Amino acid sequence: MMTVSPGSSTRVRREVRPTDQLPEGATSSKARPIISFTARRRGKAPSHLADLDLDGRKKVLSEVGFPAFRADQLSRHYFEHGVADPELMSDVPASMREVVSQTLLPHLITKVTSLRADDGETIKDLWELFDGARVESVLMRYPNRTTLCISSQAGCGMACPFCATGQMGLTRNLSTAEIVDQVRLARLACAEGALSEGPTHLSNVVFMGMGEPLANYRTVVQALHRLVDPAPEGFGMSARNITVSTVGLVPSIDRLAGEGIPVTLAVSLHAPDDDLRDELIPINSRWKVGELLDAARRYFVATGRRVSIEYALIRDMNDQPWRAQLLADELNRRGHGWVHVNPIPLNPTPGSIWTASTRRAQNEFVETLRASGIVTTIRDTRGSDIDGACGQLATAVQNRERNQSTGHAPVRPNTQEAR
């Protein structure tokens, strides 16, 4: 086995697989989208209270002739009570409700469908935005926390071939309020007992849904402020319970480290060597594994927050023990105790040429990491029976609607749609 150092010309040799010997579960050849930071749609979402800080909300109200103190009132309704309809705010004068609904509280997202799994502990929602774009969020209840996975873009421009969202391409960036409203609605669902075992409190938020969060940087940082700033500015959540993922936009990782919001950084690595990662994560052609891990280490030093390394285990592709050892060596070379690896059993997507690792390969990969002192936890996968990976539900519903409009039978009937 050869190892690689950042900046070294030595490269790890990866296995060459004949094109006529695809792994089990293969459904297509290697056709792949192209990386894009340019949205196909340029439409701007309606301006909303959650797009602004408290001073900005006061300014909007003053400009339409209402006292600035009403901004505090409206903000507390939205962030503390989850109320977004001015007609339900009894302490807001009837004379200003229509204006408020147009200027600060327009309707942003509409539920298309909701699927349940894991005995009601997981709910996946598909939302339609003002322009017809669709995004997904997933609400998951665990014994000691309730977590929401949210989207930051409609589609994604990073073109990762094993990801359903990556195969969509980028439709557009979400606005701050479109991101935040996913959280508001999830908090309401928790309080109303939508998950099994009755009401609960939303404790954690992960930016791991549709999109590359750091490609929508300014908006995501604003959304983070709405999540962590106390009412009436925001929800007042703990930054320690918020995770932002990235496939490896190195300059933006360094920017995030300087924002003063100590959220957890999750790096979607999926391969420790550049030869393979170039294929799995196209942005690796711009920032290599060594540069990415160096940036992740700098994030840990700046924030004190341990970095998560996300690693989707793909059968016969990236799950070899020698790759686990290479990953461990690369992480340990940058220090100890600064990182946590999350191997993830792959949830295959339509059109993917890869499938999940065997249980034996998964266990050997994990044990190799642990033997090298790397804290490793296999990610608990949720919703595999309801198009659980990001982008799968949107694709399935789109296909179903297309088939219905053309009179064709659906490719995959979905019998678990919420009534």
C-alpha positions as CSV (number, residue, x, y, z in Angstrom):
1,M,0.0,0.0,0.0
2,M,1.3,3.5,-0.9
3,T,0.4,6.6,1.1
4,V,-0.1,10.1,-0.2
5,S,1.1,13.4,1.3
6,P,-0.6,16.8,0.4
7,G,1.4,18.3,-2.4
8,S,3.2,15.1,-3.2
9,S,3.3,13.9,-6.8
10,T,2.9,10.3,-5.6
11,R,-0.6,9.0,-6.2
12,V,-2.4,6.0,-4.9
13,R,-3.2,3.5,-7.5
14,R,-6.9,2.6,-7.6
15,E,-8.5,-0.5,-8.9
16,V,-9.4,-0.5,-12.6
17,R,-12.8,-2.1,-13.2
18,P,-13.7,-3.2,-16.7
19,T,-16.8,-1.4,-18.0
20,D,-18.5,-4.7,-18.5
21,Q,-18.0,-5.8,-14.9
22,L,-20.2,-3.3,-12.9
23,P,-20.8,-4.1,-9.2
24,E,-24.0,-5.6,-8.0
25,G,-26.9,-3.2,-8.2
26,A,-25.5,-1.4,-11.3
27,T,-28.2,0.3,-13.3
28,S,-26.4,2.6,-15.8
29,S,-23.0,3.7,-17.1
30,K,-20.9,6.6,-15.8
31,A,-22.9,9.5,-17.3
32,R,-22.4,12.4,-14.9
33,P,-23.6,16.0,-14.6
34,I,-21.0,18.9,-14.6
35,I,-20.1,21.0,-11.5
36,S,-22.1,24.2,-11.5
37,F,-22.3,27.2,-9.1
38,T,-24.8,28.9,-11.4
39,A,-28.5,28.4,-10.7
40,R,-30.9,27.6,-13.6
41,R,-33.5,29.9,-12.0
42,R,-32.8,33.5,-11.0
43,G,-36.2,34.3,-9.3
44,K,-36.0,35.7,-5.9
45,A,-38.2,34.4,-3.1
46,P,-40.5,37.0,-1.5
47,S,-38.9,39.1,1.2
48,H,-39.6,37.7,4.7
49,L,-39.1,38.5,8.3
50,A,-36.6,35.7,8.7
51,D,-34.4,37.2,5.9
52,L,-33.7,40.2,8.2
53,D,-32.3,40.9,11.6
54,L,-34.5,42.7,14.1
55,D,-33.3,46.2,13.0
56,G,-34.1,45.3,9.4
57,R,-37.6,44.2,10.4
58,K,-38.1,47.5,12.3
59,K,-37.0,49.4,9.2
60,V,-39.5,47.7,7.0
61,L,-42.4,48.4,9.4
62,S,-41.4,52.0,9.7
63,E,-41.3,52.4,6.0
64,V,-45.0,51.2,5.7
65,G,-46.1,53.4,8.5
66,F,-46.2,51.1,11.5
67,P,-44.4,51.5,14.9
68,A,-41.0,49.7,15.1
69,F,-41.9,47.9,18.3
70,R,-44.3,45.7,16.3
71,A,-41.2,44.0,14.9
72,D,-40.5,42.5,18.3
73,Q,-44.1,41.3,18.5
74,L,-44.1,39.7,15.1
75,S,-40.7,38.1,15.6
76,R,-41.7,36.5,18.9
77,H,-44.8,35.1,17.2
78,Y,-42.7,33.5,14.5
79,F,-39.7,32.3,16.4
80,E,-41.1,31.5,19.8
81,H,-44.6,30.3,18.9
82,G,-44.1,29.2,15.3
83,V,-47.0,31.4,14.1
84,A,-46.5,32.8,10.6
85,D,-50.1,33.9,9.8
86,P,-50.8,37.5,11.0
87,E,-54.5,36.6,11.1
88,L,-53.7,34.3,14.1
89,M,-51.9,37.1,16.0
90,S,-54.6,38.5,18.3
91,D,-52.3,41.3,19.6
92,V,-51.6,42.6,16.1
93,P,-54.2,45.2,14.9
94,A,-56.4,44.0,12.1
95,S,-55.5,47.1,10.2
96,M,-51.9,46.0,9.8
97,R,-52.3,42.3,9.2
98,E,-52.6,42.4,5.4
99,V,-49.7,44.7,5.0
100,V,-47.6,42.5,7.3
101,S,-48.5,39.4,5.4
102,Q,-47.2,41.1,2.2
103,T,-44.1,42.7,3.6
104,L,-42.8,40.5,6.4
105,L,-44.8,37.2,6.5
106,P,-45.6,36.0,3.0
107,H,-46.3,32.3,2.6
108,L,-43.1,30.6,1.6
109,I,-43.4,26.8,1.4
110,T,-46.2,24.3,0.8
111,K,-46.1,20.6,1.7
112,V,-46.4,18.4,-1.3
113,T,-46.2,15.0,0.5
114,S,-45.1,13.5,3.7
115,L,-43.8,10.0,4.2
116,R,-43.3,8.1,7.5
117,A,-40.8,5.4,8.4
118,D,-39.1,3.7,11.3
119,D,-42.4,3.2,13.2
120,G,-43.2,6.9,13.0
121,E,-39.8,8.0,14.3
122,T,-38.9,9.5,10.9
123,I,-40.9,11.8,8.7
124,K,-39.7,13.0,5.3
125,D,-41.4,16.1,3.8
126,L,-41.3,17.3,0.2
127,W,-41.9,21.1,0.0
128,E,-42.9,23.3,-2.9
129,L,-41.5,26.8,-3.0
130,F,-43.0,29.9,-4.6
131,D,-41.7,29.2,-8.0
132,G,-42.5,25.5,-8.1
133,A,-39.0,24.3,-7.1
134,R,-39.0,21.5,-4.6
135,V,-36.9,20.6,-1.6
136,E,-36.8,18.0,1.1
137,S,-36.4,17.9,4.9
138,V,-36.3,14.9,7.2
139,L,-37.3,14.9,10.9
140,M,-35.9,12.1,13.0
141,R,-36.5,11.2,16.6
142,Y,-33.8,9.4,18.6
143,P,-33.8,8.4,22.3
144,N,-31.8,11.5,23.4
145,R,-32.5,14.0,20.6
146,T,-34.7,15.0,17.7
147,T,-32.9,16.1,14.6
148,L,-34.0,17.9,11.4
149,C,-32.1,17.5,8.2
150,I,-32.7,20.6,6.0
151,S,-32.0,21.7,2.4
152,S,-30.1,24.9,1.5
153,Q,-30.5,24.6,-2.3
154,A,-33.1,23.2,-4.7
155,G,-31.0,20.6,-6.4
156,C,-27.2,20.7,-6.2
157,G,-24.4,21.7,-8.5
158,M,-21.7,19.5,-7.1
159,A,-22.5,16.6,-9.5
160,C,-21.6,13.8,-7.2
161,P,-22.6,10.7,-9.2
162,F,-23.9,8.5,-6.3
163,C,-26.2,11.3,-4.9
164,A,-29.7,11.7,-6.3
165,T,-29.6,15.5,-5.7
166,G,-26.2,15.7,-7.4
167,Q,-27.8,14.1,-10.5
168,M,-30.5,16.8,-10.5
169,G,-28.1,19.7,-11.0
170,L,-28.7,23.1,-9.3
171,T,-32.1,24.7,-9.8
172,R,-31.5,27.7,-7.4
173,N,-30.3,28.8,-4.0
174,L,-32.8,29.0,-1.2
175,S,-33.4,32.2,0.6
176,T,-32.6,32.6,4.3
177,A,-36.3,32.5,5.1
178,E,-36.9,29.4,3.0
179,I,-34.2,27.6,5.0
180,V,-35.5,28.9,8.3
181,D,-39.1,28.1,7.6
182,Q,-38.2,24.4,7.4
183,V,-37.0,24.7,11.0
184,R,-40.1,26.5,12.1
185,L,-42.4,23.9,10.6
186,A,-40.4,21.1,12.1
187,R,-40.6,22.7,15.6
188,L,-44.3,22.9,15.2
189,A,-44.5,19.2,14.1
190,C,-42.5,18.2,17.2
191,A,-44.7,20.2,19.6
192,E,-47.8,18.8,18.0
193,G,-46.7,15.2,18.4
194,A,-46.2,14.4,14.7
195,L,-43.5,11.9,15.5
196,S,-44.2,8.7,17.4
197,E,-44.3,8.7,21.2
198,G,-45.9,12.1,21.4
199,P,-44.6,15.7,21.6
200,T,-40.9,16.4,21.6
201,H,-38.5,19.3,21.3
202,L,-36.4,19.9,18.2
203,S,-32.9,19.8,19.5
204,N,-30.6,19.4,16.5
205,V,-30.4,20.8,12.9
206,V,-28.1,19.4,10.2
207,F,-27.5,21.1,6.8
208,M,-27.3,17.7,5.1
209,G,-30.3,17.8,2.8
210,M,-30.5,19.0,-0.8
211,G,-27.6,21.3,-1.9
212,E,-24.1,22.2,-0.9
213,P,-24.5,24.7,2.0
214,L,-21.2,26.5,1.5
215,A,-22.1,27.2,-2.1
216,N,-25.0,29.3,-0.8
217,Y,-22.6,30.8,1.8
218,R,-24.0,34.2,2.8
219,T,-27.6,32.9,3.0
220,V,-26.6,29.9,5.1
221,V,-24.7,32.0,7.6
222,Q,-27.7,34.3,7.9
223,A,-29.8,31.2,8.5
224,L,-27.4,30.1,11.2
225,H,-27.8,33.4,13.0
226,R,-31.6,32.9,12.9
227,L,-31.2,29.5,14.4
228,V,-28.8,30.4,17.2
229,D,-29.6,34.0,18.1
230,P,-32.1,34.3,20.9
231,A,-35.7,35.6,20.4
232,P,-36.8,37.9,19.1
233,E,-33.8,37.7,16.7
234,G,-34.1,33.9,16.2
235,F,-34.9,30.5,17.7
236,G,-32.1,30.6,20.3
237,M,-30.8,27.1,19.5
238,S,-27.4,25.9,20.7
239,A,-24.7,26.2,18.0
240,R,-23.2,22.9,19.3
241,N,-26.4,21.2,18.1
242,I,-26.1,22.4,14.5
243,T,-24.1,20.8,11.8
244,V,-23.1,22.2,8.4
245,S,-21.9,19.8,5.8
246,T,-19.7,20.4,2.8
247,V,-18.1,18.3,0.0
248,G,-15.0,20.5,0.3
249,L,-15.2,24.2,-0.6
250,V,-12.0,25.0,1.2
251,P,-12.1,28.9,1.2
252,S,-15.6,28.8,2.6
253,I,-14.6,26.4,5.4
254,D,-12.0,29.0,6.4
255,R,-14.6,31.8,6.2
256,L,-17.0,29.8,8.3
257,A,-14.3,29.3,11.0
258,G,-14.1,33.0,11.4
259,E,-17.9,33.7,11.7
260,G,-17.9,33.1,15.5
261,I,-20.7,30.6,15.2
262,P,-19.2,27.3,16.6
263,V,-21.3,24.9,14.6
264,T,-20.1,21.4,13.8
265,L,-18.4,21.0,10.4
266,A,-19.1,17.8,8.6
267,V,-16.9,17.0,5.6
268,S,-18.3,14.6,3.0
269,L,-15.0,12.9,2.2
270,H,-16.0,9.4,0.8
271,A,-12.4,8.7,-0.3
272,P,-9.0,9.3,1.3
273,D,-7.1,9.3,-2.0
274,D,-7.3,11.9,-4.8
275,D,-7.6,9.3,-7.7
276,L,-10.8,7.9,-6.4
277,R,-12.2,11.2,-4.8
278,D,-11.8,12.9,-8.2
279,E,-14.3,10.4,-9.5
280,L,-16.7,10.4,-6.6
281,I,-16.6,14.1,-5.6
282,P,-15.9,16.2,-8.7
283,I,-15.0,19.4,-6.7
284,N,-11.9,17.4,-5.6
285,S,-10.4,18.5,-8.9
286,R,-10.2,22.0,-7.4
287,W,-9.3,21.3,-3.8
288,K,-7.5,18.0,-3.1
289,V,-7.9,15.7,-0.1
290,G,-4.9,17.1,1.6
291,E,-6.1,20.7,1.3
292,L,-9.5,19.8,2.5
293,L,-8.3,17.9,5.6
294,D,-5.9,20.8,6.4
295,A,-8.9,23.2,6.2
296,A,-10.9,20.9,8.4
297,R,-8.1,20.9,11.0
298,R,-7.9,24.7,10.9
299,Y,-11.7,24.7,11.6
300,F,-11.2,22.6,14.7
301,V,-8.4,24.8,15.9
302,A,-10.4,28.0,15.4
303,T,-13.7,26.8,16.9
304,G,-12.8,23.9,19.3
305,R,-15.5,21.9,17.6
306,R,-14.6,18.3,16.6
307,V,-15.0,17.8,12.9
308,S,-17.1,15.0,11.4
309,I,-15.8,13.0,8.4
310,E,-18.7,11.6,6.5
311,Y,-17.8,8.5,4.5
312,A,-20.5,6.7,2.4
313,L,-19.3,3.0,2.1
314,I,-19.7,1.9,-1.6
315,R,-19.2,-1.7,-2.4
316,D,-15.9,-2.6,-4.0
317,M,-15.2,1.1,-4.6
318,N,-14.0,2.8,-1.4
319,D,-14.5,0.2,1.3
320,Q,-11.2,-1.6,1.3
321,P,-9.2,-2.0,4.5
322,W,-6.2,-0.3,3.0
323,R,-8.3,2.8,2.3
324,A,-9.5,2.8,5.9
325,Q,-5.8,2.7,7.0
326,L,-4.9,5.5,4.6
327,L,-7.8,7.6,6.0
328,A,-6.6,6.9,9.5
329,D,-3.0,7.8,8.6
330,E,-4.1,11.1,7.0
331,L,-6.2,12.1,10.0
332,N,-3.6,11.1,12.6
333,R,-0.9,13.0,10.7
334,R,-2.8,16.2,11.5
335,G,-3.2,15.4,15.2
336,H,-5.4,13.3,17.5
337,G,-8.8,13.9,19.0
338,W,-9.9,16.5,16.5
339,V,-12.0,14.4,14.2
340,H,-14.8,11.8,14.3
341,V,-15.5,9.5,11.3
342,N,-19.1,8.5,10.4
343,P,-19.1,5.6,7.9
344,I,-22.5,5.6,6.2
345,P,-24.1,2.5,4.5
346,L,-24.8,3.8,1.0
347,N,-28.5,4.2,0.1
348,P,-28.3,3.5,-3.6
349,T,-30.0,6.0,-5.9
350,P,-31.7,5.4,-9.3
351,G,-29.0,5.6,-12.0
352,S,-26.2,4.8,-9.7
353,I,-23.6,2.2,-10.7
354,W,-22.7,1.5,-7.1
355,T,-24.4,-0.2,-4.2
356,A,-23.8,-0.5,-0.4
357,S,-20.9,-2.3,1.1
358,T,-21.3,-5.8,2.6
359,R,-21.7,-6.0,6.3
360,R,-18.3,-7.8,6.5
361,A,-16.5,-5.0,4.5
362,Q,-18.2,-2.3,6.7
363,N,-17.1,-3.9,9.9
364,E,-13.5,-4.4,8.7
365,F,-13.4,-0.8,7.6
366,V,-14.6,0.4,11.0
367,E,-12.3,-1.8,13.0
368,T,-9.3,-0.6,10.9
369,L,-10.1,3.0,11.8
370,R,-10.7,2.2,15.5
371,A,-7.4,0.2,15.7
372,S,-5.6,3.4,14.7
373,G,-7.3,5.4,17.4
374,I,-9.9,7.1,15.2
375,V,-13.3,7.6,17.0
376,T,-15.7,6.0,14.6
377,T,-19.5,5.6,14.7
378,I,-21.6,4.0,11.9
379,R,-24.2,6.4,10.9
380,D,-27.8,5.3,11.8
381,T,-29.5,5.3,8.4
382,R,-33.2,6.3,8.5
383,G,-36.0,6.2,5.9
384,S,-34.4,3.7,3.5
385,D,-37.9,2.5,2.6
386,I,-39.3,5.9,1.8
387,D,-36.7,7.3,-0.7
388,G,-34.6,8.3,2.3
389,A,-31.5,9.7,0.7
390,C,-31.6,13.4,-0.2
391,G,-33.2,14.0,-3.6
392,Q,-34.8,10.6,-3.9
393,L,-38.3,11.7,-2.8
394,A,-38.3,14.7,-5.1
395,T,-37.3,12.5,-8.0
396,A,-39.8,9.8,-7.2
397,V,-42.7,12.3,-6.9
398,Q,-41.6,14.0,-10.1
399,N,-41.6,10.7,-11.9
400,R,-45.0,9.7,-10.5
401,E,-46.5,13.0,-11.6
402,R,-45.0,12.8,-15.0
403,N,-46.3,9.2,-15.4
404,Q,-49.8,10.3,-14.3
405,S,-49.8,13.2,-16.8
406,T,-48.8,10.9,-19.7
407,G,-51.0,8.0,-18.6
408,H,-48.1,5.6,-17.9
409,A,-47.9,3.4,-14.9
410,P,-45.5,4.7,-12.2
411,V,-42.1,3.2,-12.2
412,R,-42.2,2.7,-8.4
413,P,-45.6,2.9,-6.7
414,N,-45.2,4.5,-3.2
415,T,-47.7,3.1,-0.8
416,Q,-46.5,4.9,2.3
417,E,-47.6,8.4,1.4
418,A,-49.2,10.1,4.4
419,R,-52.9,10.5,4.2
